Amino acid sequence: MDNTQVISRGLLKHYGEKNGFTEFIDWDGNFRFRTDGAFYATLTEDDGLVMTGWDPGVGASFADAIIMKIDWQGNLLWKKILPSMTEERGEATDISDLDGCFRTSDGGYLAVHKQHVKDYDHPNDFHDWREYTALIKFSADGEILWEKQPETGRRFEDVAEYEGKYCVSYYSGLDIPGNICYLWLDADGNELGTTVRSLNRQEIPGEWYGRLMRKMQMEMIPSKEGLWQNIQIINENLTSAGDNYIMSVQQMLVRVPEL
């Protein structure tokens, strides 16, 4: 079954990206409950599940990012739909999601809100869509406490909590190719400073170096030995029909420079 994940307490989760639903079944294949919206990330807690994903919206003309919590019987405890970061809403032009959501040490939640808007000059290339991002801190019941947007031209990628501070990674064409930048904030969203990790040509195969800005995915990994980041450099190409396909993926684990 595609898009199926093992969660907890004998439950499997399956979500349908095109149809916008998420259903839960037990280990014997018995249907337990179903929710509207495609929720691809799940945090398990004692009293239920916190899920992030997207809701197709009215007429499925665009998708709204959503975070919600249900109990272990599928009953809704709270739900928050995030507003658009732009006024560019229209048929099949906008996709919104929440990335990297986790529970913070003070009991709230932190995630990167990403909104993709189609570039009509390159309608078939997802990587040429305009992307808007924001770091959002939620309370324990899903209310937005604060929001932090990057400078124009930059985009946030992933976030983690480390030694009482939040660290969000970002990169863009404004920065030196091969540089990954890290913005550090306190629990109230106030900026504490930035650090930079440079990836040199010896670390990155030459054929990918020039395309690094568009083909990099990152995941923050806190540990007792420091804050690390798993970097995936994806080498893609276009078929004659204009479809993307992945040729190969290079992964690297790098240490995040601290303040």
N, C-alpha and C positions, 0 to 999 in steps of 0.2 A: 504494500500500500504506500503510495507516494506521500511525502510530507508527513510521515508518521513519527512520533517521538514518544519515548518512554518517560513518564514523569514520576509518579510516586503512588503509594497505596494501591498498587495493582491496576493503575490506570494507564491507558495509552491515549495519546492525543493525535488526531488527524485533522489537518486543515486544508481547505480547498481555496487556493489563491484566486481562481477565476470566479468561483461562485460565492466567495465571501462567507464561509461558515467554518466553525470548529466543532468537532464532535469528540466525545470521550467514550471509550469502550474499556471493558475489563479484560483480564488475561484470557478469559474463555471466549472472547469475541462478542459478548453481550453489550448492547448499546446502553449507556448510562444517561448521558444528557448531551445537549447540543446548544451552542451559542451562535449568535450572528456575528460576523466579522472573522477575518483570517488572522488568528493569533499564533505567531510563529515563535515567540519567546515566552517562557513560563518560569515564574519564581514560585517555588513551593514553600508554604508557611504552615504553621500548626493549625490555623483556622481556615485555610483555603489556598487559592491560587491567585497570584497576581500575573496578569497577562498583558502583553503589548502586541500591537499589530495594526491592522487597518480595517476600516468600515467602508464598504463601497459607496455609501451615501445615496441620496435620492437619484434614481435613474442610472446609477453607476456611472455618472459622467466624470466623477473624480473620486479619490479615496482619501478619507480623513484618518489621521493617526489617532489611536485610541489606547488608553490604559484602563484596565478595570480589574476588580477583584471579585471572585466568586467563592462560595464555600464548597465543601467536598461533595455536596449534593447538587451543585450547579446553580444555586440561588445567588442572584446578584447582590453584592454587598455595597459596592460603589463603582461608578463609571465616569470617566472624563474623556471627552472628545476635544482634541486640540484644534484651535482655530488656525486658519491658513495664515502663513507668514507673508503672503502677497495677495494682490487683488486679481491675479491671473488665474481665474477659475473658468473652466469650460470643458467641453466634451473631450474626454480621454487626454487631457493635457496636463493633469496634475496627479501626482502620487505622493502621499505623505506616510511616514512611518516613524516609529521610535526605535532607536538602536542602542544596544549596550545597557539596557536598564538593569539596575541592581539596587539592593536595599543598603542604605547608608547606615553608619554607626549610630546616628541619632534617631533611627526608626523611619526615616522618609525614603524617598526613591529618587534616583538621578538617572537621566537618560539624555541622549542626543536626538532632537527632533530634526528629521531630514525631509525636505520637500523638493520634489523634482518637477520641473516645468518643461514641457517639450519645446525644443528649438525647431521652429518650422523650416529653418534653412537646412537642418539635418534630421528630418523626422524619424528616420529608421535607425539612427545611432543613439542608443540610450546614453552613451558617454558624452554626447554633445548636448544633452538636456541641461538646462540651468539648474543648479542645486543651491537651495537656501538651508542653512542649518542654525540651530540654537540649542544651547545647553539648558535643560529645564530641571528644577528641583521641585519635587512633589512632597506634600505632607503624607503622613501615614494613611490618611483617608482619601488621597488622590487630588487634593487641592494644589494648585500651582503656588509655590512660595516665592520663587523668583525665576527669571529667565535671562540668559546671557547670549547675545549674538556676537559672532566674530566681526572683524573689520571687513569692509566691502572687498570682495574678491577672494576672501579666504573661506574655508569650510571646516567645521569641526568633524572629526572622524570617530573617536572613541574616548571614553572617560573611565576613570577609576578613582578610588579613594585610597590614599596611602599616607600613613602616619598623621592622620587628622586633617589632611588637605586633599582637595580634588585636583586631579590632573587630567586635562583634556588635550588630545593631540590634534594637530591641524597641519595642513600644507596647501599650497596653491602656486600658481604661476608667478605670484608676487615674490615668492621666496627663492633662494638659490636652489637650482635643481639638485636633488639628492638630500636636501635638508628636511628633517622632520622637526617641527616646532611643538613645544609643550607649554600650555598656559596653566599656571597654578592658581587656585582660588581657595578662599576659606569657606566655611560652611554656610556663610551668608551670601556667597557669590562675589565677594570682593577680590580683585586681582592682587596676587602676591608677587608675581614675576613670571618670567619665561625662561625656558632652557631650550637648547637646540642639539639635536643628534645628527651629525653629518654621515651620510652613507657614501663612501668613496667608490671609485670605479673598480677597485679590487674586490669589493663586496658585492657588486651588482654586475651581472654579465653585460657587456658592452651593447649588445643589440637591444637591451631593455632600458639602458640608462637614460636615453633621451625621451622615452615615453613614460617615465616614472610617475609623473604627476597625474596621469589619467588612469593608470593601471595598478594602483596600490590599494590594498585593503589592510586594515590594522586592527589588532585586538590587544587591549591592555591586560597584563597579568600581574597582580600584586603578589608578593611572596615575602618570606622572612629574609631572603637574601637581597631584597630590593624590588623596585618596580621594573617590569620587563614589558616588552611589546613583541607580539608575533606579527611579522610583516609578510604579507603575501603579494608578490609581484606577478601579475597575470599578463601573459603574452597572448593577445587575441588578434584575430584577423577577420576580414570580411569575405564571405562567399560571393560568388557572382550574382546571387540573388539579393545581396545586401544584408544577410544575416550574420550576426556575430558568432564565432565559435572559438573555444579556448584551445590554444595550441599546447601550452604548458604553464605550470605554476612553480615559482621559486619561493620557498619559505625561509625566513631568517628570524632568529630570536635575538633581540638587541636589548641592552640595558638602557633604561630611560635616565638621562642625567637629572639629578635632583637639584633643588635650589641651594 
